[in-house]
Amino acid sequence: MNILIVGAGPTGLTAAVELARRGVLPRVIDKRSGPSELSRAVGIQQLSMDILTPSGVADEIRTEAVRFDGVAFHTGARRVAKFALNFDDRSRLYGLPQDRTEHFLARALARFGGRIEYDTPFEGLTQDETSLRVQLGGTQAVFDHVIGADGAHSAVRAALGLGFPGFDLPGQWSIADVESPDWRDPQTFQGFMLPHGNICIVAPLEAARFRVIASLPDALAALPVPMNVTNIRRSGAFTISVRQVTDYAVGRVYLAGDAAHCHSPAGGRGMNLGIADAADLAGRLIDGGLAGYHAARHAEGAHVLAFSEGLRKAMQSKSPLRRMVMPRVMKFIAAVPPIQRAAVRYFVSG
Ligand SMILES: Cc1cc2nc3c(=O)[nH]c(=O)nc-3n(C[C@H](O)[C@H](O)[C@H](O)COP(=O)(O)OP(=O)(O)OC[C@H]3O[C@@H](n4cnc5c(N)ncnc54)[C@H](O)[C@@H]3O)c2cc1C
């Protein structure tokens, strides 16, 4: 089977590793000149770790990742509740910069005999009943199947002429990766509800290194509690779109990861959803069942988009009533262990 994977992000690399470990070595191309150094996605769910266990990637991730010990919510600087994690399989959450996750995936691909062809952009495709021709890096090649894992601005999706309906959230969000030697609760994922429906999040990246994200132009200035920042490794701004492609498959071309869906970082689902798309697709390419790919992954994507938007809207609510009630609800949930455990399972794996 002759398979092309466009994009060596976490989605494309997971598809490549899952195919290669089962004996089908795909061709993997990326338009970048080398590995990314961006630490975008932090949270890795247990489901992703389960997917990455047979290839050995999960074990490698565990050697570097932070295992979050809890999720804490605040109104301004005041802590409202902290939910404990790690009481069962569905309550585990790991933190690792995305470039390190990609590094471990690329290393596994190399172990199975594969490699990434950098500086090789996807440029277009034509397909009919019998052939699938792709223009890439100034040349043309024929494949049995193509996986478009080329991110939110997917050229594969554009070549298929597919719609990407949804909406863009107003305003810019900000992000900072910082070092802080004495940040409180260094293994806890922390959310802060701010005035006017704004939010700020602090997620552990590794020992004494943290990701701060805010729905305001300056993430560090938005943080309502003091943080002793000794180094800012990277900071920037980003906008958020909430979109899902109309069809995950056209002929023998399939979309996965951000090429098929994008949403806010609330809930930390994006990369995990792409890893799950990739594993599902790789399994279907080898075991059969490709006809069911769109229905299965579109439904799961729609569920995650709704979950992530629900969470973002709840945290960004401007309604005075909701803002008054939410902390009380969280306190109540935290005070009743079975309800707390159910809430954590939903938040971490739901
Ligand atoms: C600030 C921020 C924080 C986030 N936090 C989290 C989190 O905590 N947890 C989580 O799960 N997700 C998170 N995400 C989302 C996560 O980063 C994405 O969902 C994830 O990167 C998607 O992976 P992907 O492989 O589908 O796409 P990408 O990572 O975008 O990779 C696509 C690849 O395709 C390549 N490519 C593009 N066009 C072409 C072309 N024409 N030819 C060849 N190659 C091409 C690109 O160079 C790139 O390498 C976050 C995102 C942001 C912006």
The ligand as an ORCA input file, in Angstrom:
! r2SCAN-3c Opt
* xyz 0 1
  C      -1.537     28.254     21.986
  C      -2.037     26.874     21.727
  C      -2.159     25.991     22.780
  C      -2.629     24.700     22.543
  N      -2.740     23.839     23.619
  C      -3.186     22.575     23.405
  C      -3.248     21.606     24.475
  O      -2.887     21.872     25.616
  N      -3.687     20.353     24.187
  C      -4.061     20.000     22.910
  O      -4.462     18.841     22.693
  N      -3.996     20.874     21.873
  C      -3.566     22.155     22.072
  N      -3.446     23.025     21.027
  C      -3.821     22.602     19.671
  C      -2.697     21.813     19.003
  O      -1.504     22.559     18.951
  C      -3.130     21.416     17.599
  O      -4.418     20.836     17.677
  C      -2.143     20.418     16.988
  O      -0.917     21.032     16.682
  C      -2.713     19.853     15.678
  O      -1.790     18.950     15.135
  P      -1.809     18.634     13.582
  O      -0.705     17.663     13.387
  O      -3.175     18.267     13.173
  O      -1.480     20.025     12.871
  P      -0.168     20.918     12.977
  O       0.499     20.740     14.296
  O      -0.576     22.290     12.571
  O       0.818     20.299     11.888
  C       0.580     20.464     10.497
  C       1.896     20.259      9.749
  O       1.595     20.316      8.351
  C       2.613     21.049      7.697
  N       2.056     21.615      6.458
  C       1.157     22.616      6.341
  N       0.882     22.847      5.043
  C       1.641     21.987      4.327
  C       1.808     21.761      2.930
  N       1.143     22.454      1.990
  N       2.690     20.800      2.526
  C       3.387     20.069      3.464
  N       3.259     20.265      4.799
  C       2.394     21.199      5.225
  C       3.023     22.108      8.721
  O       4.329     22.585      8.451
  C       2.932     21.328     10.029
  O       4.155     20.717     10.366
  C      -2.981     24.317     21.229
  C      -2.841     25.221     20.175
  C      -2.391     26.488     20.404
  C      -2.233     27.447     19.247
*
